[in-house]
Amino acid sequence: MRELGELETPIALTNTLNVWRVADALVDHALHANPDIGIATSTVNPVVGECNDGYLNDIQGRHVKAEHVRAALVSAASGAVSEGAVGAGAGTTCYGWKGGIGTASRATPAEAGGFLVGALVQTNFGRPEELRFGAWPVGQVLRAPAQAAPAHGSVMVVLATDAPLDARQLHRLCVRAEAGLARTGATIGHGSGEFVIAFSTVRRIYHEAFAPPIVRPASVLANEAAALESLLPAVVEAVEEAVLNSLCAAETVVGRDGHIRHALPLAQVRQLLGSTSQIGHVAAKRDKA
């Protein structure tokens, strides 16, 4: 990815021991859609991210199969994204509570291009006492979950934007994602794996270099452009909110051998913050459910 700056498959997220099976399914998907791969054109590089969910998940069972990957690709659609203990987030932990998948997005001001940037996270990191909502260290006040959380963990962050950025500029967005994690209390401890990948939807590139690129009528943003400057804090805010949304949407999960990860106690968090508006936008939906 760093060498070419190009995505050749969808981005898939899974658990640590299923990376190879998911990557294999992505290759099969690409070969089915493009029979010339490896024959008349070059091969393909699948992109798979992972977190270790072995505390809740029977990770040795390697239960994610090719049919699950195919189903995910077929069902992919625009609109609202499922959050909480779903997909690759079904078995993950965040700040000692049940984590999972979270999303959020921001739009830059109209005078700065009105570009969008979205963040999707797979959260699996943090100690209970580190959790922060905005300026509030709620993790230091909440009673810690019954079962202790690991002292380290990982997070996968996927950023998407419709701004015309090149690979180097997208890397700059990736760096800012760490600031969003830090706002929620992340300290990136020993053994942590924080991986961020970003892509722009503006350009599509043919598989072979000799073919002309398919380009929307847009050029790469100048480094000094107000639009690029506005995208940087947008990434920070979107990642911060996505992490909190992964917590607010997740419900209590009982996993292998009776291991439990409890849902974040939203009522207590609301009381600490003094306003429901300061909690992730999916919290109210979880309460109604």
Backbone as CSV, one residue per row, in Angstrom:
resi,resn,N_x,N_y,N_z,CA_x,CA_y,CA_z,C_x,C_y,C_z
1,MET,0.828,-1.208,0.000,0.000,0.000,0.000,0.865,1.262,0.000
2,ARG,1.902,1.279,0.837,2.763,2.463,0.892,3.570,2.630,-0.385
3,GLU,3.909,1.522,-1.015,4.721,1.586,-2.227,3.917,2.102,-3.414
4,LEU,2.714,1.569,-3.613,1.930,1.902,-4.798,0.872,2.978,-4.551
5,GLY,0.387,3.070,-3.327,-0.653,4.050,-3.044,-1.968,3.724,-3.717
6,GLU,-2.230,2.428,-3.934,-3.449,2.026,-4.635,-4.125,0.871,-3.902
7,LEU,-5.453,0.903,-3.880,-6.248,-0.210,-3.372,-6.658,-1.097,-4.532
8,GLU,-6.499,-2.405,-4.371,-6.863,-3.331,-5.441,-8.024,-4.248,-5.074
9,THR,-8.433,-4.245,-3.809,-9.593,-5.032,-3.374,-10.375,-4.207,-2.361
10,PRO,-11.587,-4.639,-2.040,-12.257,-4.039,-0.883,-11.410,-4.245,0.370
11,ILE,-11.624,-3.399,1.371,-10.943,-3.544,2.658,-11.800,-4.443,3.545
12,ALA,-11.224,-5.525,4.039,-11.947,-6.452,4.912,-11.355,-6.408,6.312
13,LEU,-12.203,-6.517,7.330,-11.770,-6.573,8.726,-12.220,-7.891,9.323
14,THR,-11.374,-8.494,10.159,-11.684,-9.791,10.754,-10.903,-9.937,12.054
15,ASN,-10.744,-11.187,12.546,-9.911,-11.423,13.726,-8.558,-11.968,13.300
16,THR,-7.637,-12.036,14.231,-6.240,-12.303,13.930,-6.009,-13.600,13.157
17,LEU,-6.642,-14.684,13.577,-6.357,-15.980,12.967,-7.155,-16.252,11.697
18,ASN,-8.008,-15.305,11.305,-8.777,-15.484,10.079,-8.278,-14.625,8.923
19,VAL,-7.168,-13.924,9.127,-6.676,-13.020,8.083,-6.477,-13.746,6.759
20,TRP,-5.840,-14.911,6.799,-5.487,-15.610,5.570,-6.722,-16.106,4.831
21,ARG,-7.707,-16.598,5.569,-8.933,-17.098,4.939,-9.726,-15.952,4.312
22,VAL,-9.753,-14.813,4.979,-10.460,-13.666,4.422,-9.718,-13.129,3.201
23,ALA,-8.395,-13.072,3.288,-7.609,-12.617,2.135,-7.812,-13.548,0.950
24,ASP,-7.858,-14.840,1.209,-8.066,-15.815,0.144,-9.423,-15.601,-0.524
25,ALA,-10.430,-15.308,0.285,-11.761,-15.058,-0.267,-11.783,-13.785,-1.099
26,LEU,-11.040,-12.770,-0.689,-10.960,-11.542,-1.484,-10.292,-11.803,-2.831
27,VAL,-9.255,-12.637,-2.835,-8.588,-12.981,-4.091,-9.548,-13.737,-5.002
28,ASP,-10.293,-14.690,-4.440,-11.269,-15.431,-5.244,-12.300,-14.479,-5.846
29,HIS,-12.746,-13.521,-5.049,-13.718,-12.533,-5.528,-13.143,-11.728,-6.691
30,ALA,-11.883,-11.316,-6.557,-11.240,-10.536,-7.612,-11.056,-11.377,-8.876
31,LEU,-10.659,-12.648,-8.722,-10.458,-13.515,-9.884,-11.772,-13.783,-10.610
32,HIS,-12.831,-13.939,-9.847,-14.142,-14.178,-10.460,-14.596,-12.971,-11.277
33,ALA,-14.338,-11.781,-10.741,-14.765,-10.558,-11.441,-13.802,-10.164,-12.559
34,ASN,-12.542,-10.633,-12.471,-11.512,-10.234,-13.440,-10.690,-11.457,-13.841
35,PRO,-11.190,-12.266,-14.784,-10.513,-13.526,-15.144,-9.107,-13.341,-15.718
36,ASP,-8.746,-12.121,-16.130,-7.421,-11.910,-16.721,-6.320,-11.763,-15.668
37,ILE,-6.696,-11.643,-14.384,-5.691,-11.456,-13.337,-4.732,-12.651,-13.321
38,GLY,-3.433,-12.352,-13.353,-2.424,-13.392,-13.320,-2.185,-14.062,-14.660
39,ILE,-3.002,-13.740,-15.671,-2.846,-14.311,-17.001,-2.419,-13.219,-17.981
40,ALA,-3.319,-12.294,-18.243,-3.019,-11.189,-19.154,-2.633,-9.922,-18.406
41,THR,-2.886,-9.895,-17.100,-2.520,-8.735,-16.277,-1.742,-9.232,-15.063
42,SER,-1.317,-8.319,-14.217,-0.572,-8.708,-13.015,-1.511,-9.300,-11.972
43,THR,-0.950,-9.735,-10.842,-1.749,-10.310,-9.766,-2.389,-9.211,-8.924
44,VAL,-3.011,-9.602,-7.818,-3.777,-8.650,-7.017,-3.350,-8.748,-5.555
45,ASN,-3.376,-7.636,-4.858,-2.977,-7.569,-3.447,-4.202,-7.337,-2.562
46,PRO,-4.664,-8.356,-1.833,-5.821,-8.174,-0.955,-5.464,-7.337,0.271
47,VAL,-6.443,-6.652,0.831,-6.230,-5.783,1.990,-7.136,-6.253,3.129
48,VAL,-6.516,-6.756,4.204,-7.254,-7.288,5.348,-6.661,-6.725,6.634
49,GLY,-7.518,-6.234,7.515,-7.094,-5.774,8.839,-7.668,-6.685,9.904
50,GLU,-7.061,-6.681,11.093,-7.503,-7.604,12.143,-7.311,-7.043,13.538
51,CYS,-8.126,-7.557,14.459,-7.917,-7.372,15.892,-8.050,-8.741,16.566
52,ASN,-7.355,-8.914,17.677,-7.408,-10.175,18.412,-8.613,-10.161,19.350
53,ASP,-9.634,-10.949,19.011,-10.845,-11.001,19.834,-10.943,-12.309,20.609
54,GLY,-9.788,-12.911,20.902,-9.755,-14.239,21.494,-10.357,-14.352,22.880
55,TYR,-10.559,-13.234,23.583,-11.154,-13.319,24.924,-12.611,-13.769,24.833
56,LEU,-13.352,-13.234,23.878,-14.750,-13.603,23.714,-14.959,-14.672,22.645
57,ASN,-14.137,-14.638,21.630,-14.340,-15.491,20.465,-13.542,-16.789,20.577
58,ASP,-14.126,-17.874,20.096,-13.388,-19.129,19.935,-12.485,-18.946,18.720
59,ILE,-11.397,-18.227,18.929,-10.577,-17.784,17.805,-9.881,-18.940,17.101
60,GLN,-9.601,-20.037,17.827,-8.992,-21.205,17.188,-9.929,-21.869,16.185
61,GLY,-11.213,-21.656,16.355,-12.177,-22.247,15.442,-12.146,-21.642,14.050
62,ARG,-11.606,-20.433,13.938,-11.465,-19.764,12.643,-12.781,-19.860,11.851
63,HIS,-13.816,-19.309,12.463,-15.172,-19.537,11.968,-15.565,-18.659,10.778
64,VAL,-14.777,-17.658,10.445,-15.096,-16.835,9.277,-14.681,-17.586,8.016
65,LYS,-15.653,-17.880,7.168,-15.416,-18.657,5.955,-15.585,-17.777,4.715
66,ALA,-15.237,-18.366,3.570,-15.341,-17.635,2.307,-16.760,-17.161,2.050
67,GLU,-17.756,-17.976,2.426,-19.143,-17.574,2.177,-19.544,-16.344,2.979
68,HIS,-18.928,-16.169,4.158,-19.214,-14.972,4.944,-18.636,-13.729,4.266
69,VAL,-17.448,-13.870,3.710,-16.840,-12.744,2.989,-17.671,-12.406,1.764
70,ARG,-18.090,-13.409,1.021,-18.919,-13.164,-0.163,-20.224,-12.476,0.228
71,ALA,-20.836,-12.937,1.309,-22.091,-12.325,1.754,-21.896,-10.860,2.126
72,ALA,-20.764,-10.554,2.766,-20.477,-9.168,3.138,-20.301,-8.302,1.904
73,LEU,-19.618,-8.814,0.896,-19.396,-8.044,-0.327,-20.705,-7.830,-1.085
74,VAL,-21.542,-8.856,-1.138,-22.812,-8.746,-1.861,-23.769,-7.792,-1.158
75,SER,-23.769,-7.803,0.165,-24.721,-6.983,0.925,-24.239,-5.560,1.153
76,ALA,-23.001,-5.258,0.775,-22.481,-3.897,0.984,-23.351,-2.894,0.253
77,ALA,-23.729,-1.809,0.946,-24.624,-0.812,0.358,-24.384,0.534,1.018
78,SER,-24.870,1.563,0.389,-24.788,2.887,0.979,-25.836,3.016,2.081
79,GLY,-25.755,4.093,2.839,-26.713,4.304,3.921,-26.096,4.059,5.278
80,ALA,-26.958,3.907,6.265,-26.501,3.737,7.647,-25.662,2.472,7.794
81,VAL,-24.625,2.550,8.625,-23.721,1.428,8.870,-24.041,0.825,10.233
82,SER,-24.157,-0.486,10.291,-24.394,-1.155,11.573,-23.206,-0.912,12.497
83,GLU,-23.487,-0.680,13.765,-22.443,-0.374,14.739,-22.573,-1.263,15.965
84,GLY,-21.535,-1.279,16.781,-21.530,-2.067,18.003,-20.945,-3.442,17.790
85,ALA,-21.549,-4.450,18.430,-21.023,-5.812,18.398,-21.482,-6.517,17.128
86,VAL,-21.000,-6.050,15.989,-21.370,-6.612,14.695,-20.113,-6.884,13.879
87,GLY,-20.219,-7.819,12.929,-19.111,-8.081,12.024,-17.817,-8.363,12.764
88,ALA,-16.746,-7.721,12.308,-15.437,-7.907,12.926,-15.379,-7.350,14.342
89,GLY,-16.403,-6.618,14.758,-16.442,-6.069,16.113,-17.232,-6.912,17.091
90,ALA,-17.711,-8.078,16.646,-18.567,-8.901,17.496,-17.871,-9.338,18.780
91,GLY,-16.546,-9.537,18.723,-15.848,-10.052,19.889,-14.826,-9.116,20.501
92,THR,-14.825,-7.861,20.098,-13.771,-6.954,20.562,-14.161,-6.180,21.821
93,THR,-13.150,-5.607,22.462,-13.294,-4.916,23.738,-12.732,-3.510,23.618
94,CYS,-13.407,-2.537,24.230,-12.923,-1.154,24.199,-12.981,-0.552,25.592
95,TYR,-11.820,-0.175,26.110,-11.712,0.392,27.454,-12.366,-0.508,28.508
96,GLY,-12.252,-1.822,28.316,-12.781,-2.766,29.285,-14.240,-3.097,29.100
97,TRP,-14.945,-2.304,28.293,-16.354,-2.536,28.017,-16.486,-3.187,26.647
98,LYS,-17.693,-3.551,26.285,-17.887,-4.147,24.963,-17.676,-3.079,23.895
99,GLY,-16.719,-3.333,23.015,-16.465,-2.428,21.900,-17.068,-2.989,20.634
100,GLY,-16.478,-2.638,19.494,-16.987,-3.152,18.235,-16.729,-2.210,17.085
101,ILE,-17.735,-2.082,16.228,-17.649,-1.215,15.058,-18.313,0.123,15.360
102,GLY,-17.641,1.199,14.991,-18.214,2.534,15.133,-17.921,3.350,13.898
103,THR,-18.793,4.273,13.587,-18.603,5.137,12.428,-18.978,6.572,12.782
104,ALA,-18.442,7.494,12.013,-18.811,8.901,12.117,-18.262,9.606,10.888
105,SER,-18.766,10.788,10.611,-18.296,11.540,9.445,-18.367,13.029,9.726
106,ARG,-17.665,13.777,8.920,-17.674,15.237,9.002,-17.654,15.814,7.591
107,ALA,-18.199,17.011,7.465,-18.147,17.761,6.207,-17.349,19.034,6.443
108,THR,-16.456,19.347,5.541,-15.703,20.592,5.655,-16.602,21.750,5.232
109,PRO,-16.307,22.969,5.654,-17.135,24.121,5.275,-17.230,24.275,3.762
110,ALA,-18.333,24.866,3.311,-18.551,25.045,1.874,-17.417,25.833,1.233
111,GLU,-16.923,26.847,1.947,-15.845,27.673,1.395,-14.523,26.912,1.315
112,ALA,-14.461,25.744,1.995,-13.264,24.895,1.928,-13.513,23.656,1.083
113,GLY,-14.487,23.723,0.210,-14.747,22.638,-0.722,-15.937,21.773,-0.397
114,GLY,-16.407,21.812,0.861,-17.541,20.983,1.243,-17.287,19.495,1.087
115,PHE,-16.053,19.077,1.330,-15.704,17.664,1.187,-16.159,16.871,2.409
116,LEU,-16.336,15.578,2.203,-16.735,14.681,3.274,-15.573,13.774,3.657
117,VAL,-15.513,13.424,4.932,-14.568,12.411,5.391,-15.306,11.530,6.388
118,GLY,-15.221,10.218,6.181,-15.874,9.280,7.071,-14.856,8.370,7.728
119,ALA,-15.158,7.932,8.934,-14.274,7.029,9.677,-15.064,5.808,10.119
120,LEU,-14.462,4.636,9.964,-14.997,3.395,10.512,-13.901,2.773,11.362
121,VAL,-14.248,2.369,12.585,-13.253,1.807,13.498,-13.685,0.432,13.982
122,GLN,-12.706,-0.410,14.231,-12.878,-1.693,14.908,-12.095,-1.572,16.198
123,THR,-12.796,-1.333,17.322,-12.118,-0.954,18.568,-11.837,-2.173,19.435
124,ASN,-10.610,-2.244,19.948,-10.183,-3.383,20.763,-8.983,-2.962,21.606
125,PHE,-9.149,-1.921,22.421,-8.002,-1.354,23.125,-8.472,-0.621,24.382
126,GLY,-7.518,-0.278,25.240,-7.746,0.639,26.348,-8.110,0.002,27.674
127,ARG,-7.665,0.655,28.763,-8.054,0.275,30.119,-9.299,1.067,30.517
128,PRO,-10.144,0.538,31.420,-11.365,1.248,31.818,-11.112,2.660,32.332
129,GLU,-10.059,2.831,33.122,-9.817,4.142,33.738,-9.353,5.189,32.738
130,GLU,-9.007,4.787,31.512,-8.516,5.741,30.518,-9.632,6.411,29.715
131,LEU,-10.827,5.863,29.742,-11.906,6.322,28.868,-12.303,7.770,29.142
132,ARG,-12.399,8.540,28.071,-12.805,9.942,28.158,-13.925,10.218,27.153
133,PHE,-14.903,10.996,27.574,-15.912,11.562,26.683,-15.670,13.055,26.629
134,GLY,-15.094,13.530,25.523,-14.723,14.932,25.473,-13.683,15.222,26.543
135,ALA,-13.944,16.233,27.357,-12.998,16.606,28.406,-13.219,15.822,29.693
136,TRP,-14.208,14.934,29.692,-14.592,14.272,30.933,-13.937,12.892,31.062
137,PRO,-13.147,12.668,32.115,-12.511,11.357,32.345,-13.483,10.388,33.010
138,VAL,-14.522,10.009,32.296,-15.583,9.196,32.891,-15.064,7.841,33.347
139,GLY,-14.010,7.334,32.715,-13.484,6.038,33.103,-12.912,6.013,34.504
140,GLN,-12.563,7.185,35.049,-12.025,7.248,36.401,-13.123,7.280,37.453
141,VAL,-14.367,7.462,36.997,-15.500,7.544,37.920,-16.376,6.304,37.842
142,LEU,-16.567,5.782,36.640,-17.389,4.588,36.488,-16.768,3.403,37.220
143,ARG,-17.625,2.561,37.782,-17.122,1.305,38.340,-16.618,0.439,37.199
144,ALA,-15.427,-0.111,37.336,-14.831,-0.916,36.278,-15.661,-2.169,36.033
145,PRO,-15.666,-2.682,34.806,-16.398,-3.919,34.504,-15.953,-5.056,35.391
146,ALA,-16.828,-6.055,35.549,-16.558,-7.169,36.461,-15.315,-7.951,36.075
147,GLN,-15.100,-8.136,34.786,-13.936,-8.897,34.333,-12.892,-7.936,33.785
148,ALA,-11.683,-8.066,34.283,-10.623,-7.132,33.915,-10.324,-7.182,32.428
149,ALA,-9.979,-6.015,31.875,-9.632,-5.913,30.453,-8.119,-6.040,30.301
150,PRO,-7.663,-6.434,29.128,-6.214,-6.498,28.895,-5.600,-5.109,28.925
151,ALA,-4.318,-5.050,29.215,-3.633,-3.756,29.310,-3.236,-3.213,27.950
152,HIS,-3.445,-3.980,26.909,-3.077,-3.531,25.574,-4.171,-3.960,24.609
153,GLY,-4.027,-3.647,23.367,-5.034,-4.013,22.388,-4.723,-3.385,21.046
154,SER,-5.736,-3.325,20.203,-5.521,-2.826,18.851,-6.749,-2.066,18.382
155,VAL,-6.584,-1.355,17.290,-7.715,-0.709,16.632,-7.406,-0.613,15.145
156,MET,-8.424,-0.866,14.343,-8.336,-0.638,12.907,-9.165,0.592,12.583
157,VAL,-8.602,1.519,11.839,-9.309,2.731,11.429,-9.290,2.812,9.907
158,VAL,-10.467,2.956,9.319,-10.585,3.123,7.870,-11.174,4.502,7.609
159,LEU,-10.463,5.302,6.815,-10.912,6.651,6.466,-11.255,6.699,4.990
160,ALA,-12.363,7.341,4.665,-12.763,7.524,3.267,-13.125,8.985,3.055
161,THR,-12.753,9.529,1.909,-13.067,10.923,1.604,-13.341,11.088,0.122
162,ASP,-14.145,12.090,-0.202,-14.374,12.426,-1.601,-13.504,13.597,-2.042
163,ALA,-12.542,13.963,-1.204,-11.584,15.006,-1.584,-10.532,14.419,-2.519
164,PRO,-10.091,15.188,-3.515,-9.082,14.680,-4.466,-7.682,14.731,-3.868
165,LEU,-7.304,13.674,-3.155,-6.014,13.610,-2.475,-5.153,12.519,-3.086
166,ASP,-3.840,12.735,-3.079,-2.927,11.677,-3.511,-2.525,10.838,-2.299
167,ALA,-1.718,9.805,-2.525,-1.367,8.871,-1.458,-0.642,9.563,-0.310
168,ARG,0.238,10.523,-0.623,0.966,11.218,0.443,0.020,12.037,1.309
169,GLN,-0.947,12.704,0.687,-1.902,13.491,1.453,-2.831,12.601,2.276
170,LEU,-3.188,11.449,1.735,-3.996,10.505,2.503,-3.240,10.002,3.731
171,HIS,-1.926,9.835,3.578,-1.115,9.453,4.738,-1.190,10.530,5.820
172,ARG,-1.247,11.778,5.424,-1.366,12.857,6.404,-2.676,12.742,7.173
173,LEU,-3.757,12.337,6.511,-5.013,12.111,7.213,-4.863,10.965,8.214
174,CYS,-4.170,9.893,7.799,-3.974,8.748,8.679,-3.274,9.153,9.976
175,VAL,-2.280,10.001,9.862,-1.543,10.442,11.050,-2.477,11.154,12.028
176,ARG,-3.418,11.941,11.514,-4.338,12.693,12.380,-5.332,11.782,13.085
177,ALA,-5.557,10.608,12.545,-6.482,9.677,13.209,-6.012,9.345,14.620
178,GLU,-4.700,9.294,14.819,-4.165,8.995,16.156,-4.590,10.053,17.176
179,ALA,-4.723,11.300,16.722,-5.173,12.348,17.634,-6.618,12.106,18.060
180,GLY,-7.430,11.580,17.137,-8.801,11.240,17.493,-8.860,10.128,18.517
181,LEU,-7.999,9.124,18.373,-7.934,8.049,19.364,-7.523,8.599,20.725
182,ALA,-6.535,9.492,20.720,-6.034,10.050,21.981,-7.114,10.836,22.711
183,ARG,-7.989,11.487,21.970,-9.071,12.250,22.609,-9.986,11.358,23.439
184,THR,-10.096,10.090,23.087,-10.948,9.178,23.843,-10.198,8.532,25.005
185,GLY,-8.903,8.817,25.126,-8.106,8.297,26.232,-7.030,7.315,25.841
186,ALA,-6.919,6.983,24.555,-5.937,5.995,24.117,-4.514,6.477,24.374
187,THR,-3.676,5.583,24.880,-2.274,5.905,25.134,-1.334,5.096,24.251
188,ILE,-1.879,4.194,23.434,-1.086,3.389,22.500,0.048,2.696,23.263
189,GLY,-0.329,1.796,24.136,0.627,1.147,25.013,1.411,0.050,24.331
190,HIS,2.256,-0.608,25.116,3.085,-1.697,24.607,2.199,-2.815,24.068
191,GLY,2.499,-3.287,22.888,1.719,-4.356,22.289,0.514,-3.885,21.515
192,SER,0.240,-2.581,21.547,-0.902,-2.060,20.804,-0.600,-2.073,19.315
193,GLY,-1.646,-2.244,18.515,-1.508,-2.178,17.071,-2.536,-1.224,16.500
194,GLU,-2.136,0.012,16.257,-3.043,1.008,15.694,-2.751,1.151,14.211
195,PHE,-3.635,0.656,13.375,-3.443,0.741,11.935,-4.539,1.602,11.322
196,VAL,-4.122,2.516,10.474,-5.053,3.432,9.817,-4.823,3.350,8.315
197,ILE,-5.902,3.209,7.561,-5.815,3.213,6.113,-6.825,4.228,5.586
198,ALA,-6.440,4.987,4.577,-7.322,6.016,4.027,-7.350,5.898,2.518
199,PHE,-8.501,6.226,1.938,-8.605,6.226,0.481,-9.526,7.355,0.032
200,SER,-9.320,7.780,-1.188,-10.162,8.791,-1.829,-11.015,8.111,-2.887
201,THR,-12.263,8.526,-2.997,-13.173,7.952,-3.980,-13.106,8.654,-5.332
202,VAL,-12.232,9.637,-5.467,-12.214,10.460,-6.675,-11.672,9.718,-7.887
203,ARG,-10.605,8.968,-7.715,-9.927,8.353,-8.864,-10.051,6.844,-8.852
204,ARG,-10.238,6.276,-10.058,-10.146,4.838,-10.256,-9.070,4.592,-11.300
205,ILE,-8.236,3.610,-11.030,-7.056,3.378,-11.858,-7.146,1.985,-12.471
206,TYR,-6.877,1.886,-13.771,-6.862,0.587,-14.429,-5.803,-0.313,-13.809
207,HIS,-6.050,-1.613,-13.890,-5.144,-2.591,-13.285,-3.757,-2.547,-13.914
208,GLU,-3.663,-2.206,-15.188,-2.368,-2.125,-15.860,-2.003,-0.679,-16.147
209,ALA,-0.726,-0.363,-15.990,-0.277,1.029,-16.101,-0.437,1.593,-17.503
210,PHE,-0.448,0.737,-18.539,-0.510,1.263,-19.901,-1.890,1.793,-20.253
211,ALA,-2.910,1.447,-19.468,-4.257,1.927,-19.755,-4.454,3.319,-19.156
212,PRO,-5.229,4.175,-19.791,-5.456,5.524,-19.256,-6.302,5.477,-17.985
213,PRO,-6.006,6.293,-16.995,-6.793,6.291,-15.761,-8.178,6.879,-15.980
214,ILE,-9.129,6.399,-15.203,-10.464,6.997,-15.186,-10.465,8.039,-14.079
215,VAL,-10.599,9.293,-14.439,-10.457,10.370,-13.466,-11.662,11.287,-13.544
216,ARG,-12.246,11.568,-12.405,-13.254,12.616,-12.379,-12.574,13.949,-12.655
217,PRO,-13.311,14.949,-13.117,-12.689,16.246,-13.416,-12.300,16.982,-12.136
218,ALA,-11.214,16.548,-11.533,-10.715,17.184,-10.315,-9.225,16.940,-10.222
219,SER,-8.486,17.918,-9.758,-7.053,17.774,-9.576,-6.755,17.578,-8.097
220,VAL,-5.543,17.168,-7.788,-5.144,16.976,-6.396,-5.095,18.314,-5.690
221,LEU,-5.563,18.328,-4.438,-5.557,19.562,-3.665,-4.128,20.040,-3.415
222,ALA,-3.938,21.328,-3.457,-2.648,21.906,-3.098,-2.432,21.763,-1.596
223,ASN,-1.187,21.594,-1.197,-0.891,21.403,0.228,-1.330,22.578,1.087
224,GLU,-1.278,23.767,0.523,-1.640,24.950,1.300,-3.120,25.284,1.196
225,ALA,-3.901,24.441,0.508,-5.311,24.723,0.293,-6.082,24.683,1.603
226,ALA,-7.071,25.580,1.711,-7.925,25.600,2.905,-8.696,24.295,3.039
227,ALA,-8.996,23.673,1.902,-9.743,22.414,1.937,-8.950,21.328,2.664
228,LEU,-7.661,21.216,2.367,-6.836,20.207,3.028,-6.689,20.522,4.505
229,GLU,-6.503,21.779,4.824,-6.392,22.191,6.220,-7.653,21.832,6.999
230,SER,-8.821,21.962,6.365,-10.085,21.653,7.041,-10.294,20.154,7.223
231,LEU,-9.695,19.347,6.361,-9.863,17.905,6.461,-9.155,17.320,7.683
232,LEU,-8.068,17.946,8.113,-7.278,17.389,9.210,-8.061,17.341,10.522
233,PRO,-8.661,18.453,10.989,-9.469,18.354,12.214,-10.733,17.531,12.008
234,ALA,-11.240,17.476,10.762,-12.419,16.655,10.492,-12.127,15.183,10.773
235,VAL,-10.922,14.723,10.410,-10.526,13.346,10.688,-10.464,13.109,12.198
236,VAL,-9.865,14.041,12.922,-9.736,13.893,14.374,-11.114,13.741,15.015
237,GLU,-12.045,14.609,14.646,-13.388,14.564,15.232,-14.132,13.299,14.843
238,ALA,-14.027,12.893,13.588,-14.748,11.710,13.124,-14.247,10.446,13.817
239,VAL,-12.929,10.319,13.976,-12.374,9.135,14.634,-12.769,9.115,16.108
240,GLU,-12.686,10.248,16.761,-13.089,10.324,18.173,-14.538,9.866,18.339
241,GLU,-15.426,10.413,17.529,-16.836,10.052,17.654,-17.083,8.592,17.289
242,ALA,-16.376,8.091,16.280,-16.562,6.701,15.875,-16.203,5.740,17.007
243,VAL,-15.126,6.024,17.726,-14.743,5.178,18.864,-15.837,5.179,19.920
244,LEU,-16.331,6.373,20.272,-17.373,6.469,21.290,-18.659,5.800,20.812
245,ASN,-18.959,5.921,19.521,-20.147,5.260,18.991,-20.031,3.743,19.065
246,SER,-18.820,3.219,18.884,-18.642,1.763,18.985,-18.983,1.285,20.389
247,LEU,-18.705,2.100,21.380,-19.034,1.772,22.768,-20.521,1.943,23.040
248,CYS,-21.088,3.036,22.556,-22.484,3.338,22.857,-23.445,2.380,22.169
249,ALA,-23.052,1.837,21.029,-23.932,0.933,20.278,-23.829,-0.509,20.737
250,ALA,-22.726,-0.872,21.378,-22.493,-2.280,21.709,-23.316,-2.712,22.915
251,GLU,-23.828,-3.928,22.837,-24.553,-4.538,23.937,-23.671,-5.594,24.617
252,THR,-24.066,-5.991,25.817,-23.321,-7.010,26.554,-23.244,-8.312,25.751
253,VAL,-22.063,-8.909,25.721,-21.843,-10.153,24.981,-21.225,-11.193,25.917
254,VAL,-21.807,-12.388,25.920,-21.239,-13.540,26.627,-20.568,-14.410,25.585
255,GLY,-19.272,-14.622,25.728,-18.514,-15.365,24.735,-18.072,-16.723,25.213
256,ARG,-16.971,-17.191,24.673,-16.481,-18.541,24.975,-16.161,-18.678,26.462
257,ASP,-16.384,-19.870,26.981,-16.059,-20.218,28.374,-16.708,-19.270,29.373
258,GLY,-17.834,-18.663,28.990,-18.544,-17.774,29.897,-17.930,-16.398,30.056
259,HIS,-16.932,-16.066,29.249,-16.331,-14.733,29.316,-17.358,-13.672,28.923
260,ILE,-17.324,-12.556,29.633,-18.325,-11.503,29.418,-17.636,-10.170,29.177
261,ARG,-18.189,-9.425,28.246,-17.853,-8.017,28.111,-19.165,-7.245,28.222
262,HIS,-19.236,-6.397,29.239,-20.470,-5.675,29.519,-20.599,-4.417,28.661
263,ALA,-21.829,-4.087,28.337,-22.098,-2.850,27.615,-21.784,-1.656,28.514
264,LEU,-21.314,-0.585,27.917,-21.064,0.640,28.670,-22.368,1.099,29.323
265,PRO,-22.365,1.417,30.614,-23.594,1.859,31.302,-23.956,3.293,30.904
266,LEU,-24.759,3.406,29.861,-25.031,4.726,29.285,-25.736,5.660,30.251
267,ALA,-26.618,5.120,31.078,-27.330,5.980,32.021,-26.352,6.659,32.973
268,GLN,-25.372,5.909,33.437,-24.381,6.495,34.339,-23.517,7.525,33.617
269,VAL,-23.164,7.208,32.360,-22.355,8.153,31.592,-23.131,9.442,31.363
270,ARG,-24.417,9.323,31.028,-25.251,10.516,30.841,-25.278,11.364,32.112
271,GLN,-25.430,10.696,33.233,-25.482,11.417,34.504,-24.175,12.153,34.764
272,LEU,-23.063,11.508,34.445,-21.767,12.138,34.648,-21.582,13.349,33.739
273,LEU,-22.056,13.210,32.506,-21.875,14.302,31.546,-22.926,15.380,31.699
274,GLY,-24.087,15.018,32.233,-25.131,16.010,32.426,-25.937,16.323,31.193
275,SER,-25.686,15.596,30.083,-26.420,15.877,28.853,-26.317,14.686,27.926
276,THR,-27.476,14.203,27.433,-27.463,13.092,26.488,-26.840,13.480,25.175
277,SER,-26.797,14.804,24.882,-26.263,15.236,23.590,-24.769,14.998,23.481
278,GLN,-24.094,14.776,24.604,-22.654,14.598,24.571,-22.242,13.133,24.396
279,ILE,-23.228,12.243,24.282,-22.938,10.826,24.077,-23.123,10.508,22.608
280,GLY,-22.437,9.482,22.121,-22.513,9.087,20.718,-23.940,8.999,20.208
281,HIS,-24.150,9.289,18.945,-25.487,9.416,18.388,-26.268,8.112,18.390
282,VAL,-25.618,6.992,18.577,-26.316,5.708,18.552,-26.768,5.264,19.932
283,ALA,-26.428,5.990,20.983,-26.789,5.572,22.328,-28.293,5.486,22.507
284,ALA,-29.006,6.482,22.025,-30.448,6.501,22.162,-31.079,5.329,21.428
285,LYS,-30.524,4.955,20.286,-31.067,3.830,19.534,-30.924,2.533,20.330
286,ARG,-29.792,2.380,21.037,-29.597,1.165,21.803,-30.595,1.109,22.960
287,ASP,-30.859,2.258,23.579,-31.826,2.289,24.683,-33.220,1.877,24.213
288,LYS,-33.630,2.391,23.027,-34.961,2.069,22.494,-35.079,0.583,22.197
289,ALA,-33.982,-0.007,21.686,-33.995,-1.421,21.360,-34.160,-2.271,22.624
